[in-house]
Amino acid sequence: MSGLTRRALLGTAVRGTVLATMGGGAAFLVQKAHGQVVWQVDAARCINSRLGEAGVEACNLCTTECVVALSAVRAVNEYSKCGRCNICPAYFNITSAVDDLGLPSEKLCPRDAIERKPIGKVDPEDPANNFYEYIIDEVKCDGCGKCAIKCKEPLGLGSIVLKVRYDKCVNCNRCAISEKCPKDALQQLPVGQALR
């Protein structure tokens, strides 16, 4: 080896590794700066959003573990899946006492972040025949997931799921929620890559 010492060889290898790592980190930061990589909740993995699991306790890690004061995760109603029910298990605490109109007397959301608006003309003669739109106020919502877990089958249709709101998320390289999530439901993915 023409005058190449072991120390020089190791130095060259270390410098090359550092440069490669810096280049990869720089590429990631450029991609992140352009909004190409974001945190997303995979509803198929999320305890609160998975369908068909009755009797599962709501997970509140999206609320308690986010570094943002009011979590960047919000409940979102996907209206194309919503049944617009008269008695929505994600809106009402269906185990509460019934009022004089035959509706549960308590709301489920601890922050009163869901508004119930009638669709069309309300029929006072047959209240069970009325339909409602359930609108989530994301300013009030903290992503606790109670509505998402009650919207699951068999009571609901799974239209309410948890999603990361990118205007609130600071896009941490190590998301505190993802590290605590028992099902690895938070993943960092390219913006255009749909989660199924």
C-alpha positions, 0 to 999 in steps of 0.5 A: 500500500503506497504509504497509506497508514492504518490511521490514514485509512481509518480517518478517510473511512470516518470522514466518508461515513460522516459526509454520507450521514450528513448528506442523508440528513440534509436530504431528509431536512430538505424533503421535510422543509418542503412538506414532503414527509409528515406524521400520519395516523394509520387507522388500521393500527390505531386502537381507537380507530380500528373497527370491530373491537368492542370493549377496548379501552380508549387510548389517550396517548395522542392527547398526553404525549404530544409535545404541542400543548394541545395535541396536533392529533384531532378527531375527524369525521369522514362524512362519506362513511357517517350514518347521520344517526339520530342517536350517535354513540360518538356524540351521546354517552349512550349509557346516560339517563334518557331525557324527556325527548328520549335521548341520552342526557349526557354528551360523550366528548369531555370538551364538547367539541362535537356539534349536532346539526339537523339535516333537513326538516325535523319531524317532531312526530317521529324523532327517530326518523330525523338525521343529523350531521356531526361536526367536530370543532377542531379548536376544542378537540384534543384528540382524546379518541373517545368519540373514535372508539365509540364510533367503531362497529358494532355501535357506529360505522367507523367514520370518526378517526384520529388524524394529524393536523399538519398546521399544528404538528411541529414534525418532530424527527422523533414523535413522542406519540409514535414512541409511546404508541402501543400499535405503532399507529403513527408513521412518518410517510411522504405526503402523497402516500395513502395509508390503507 
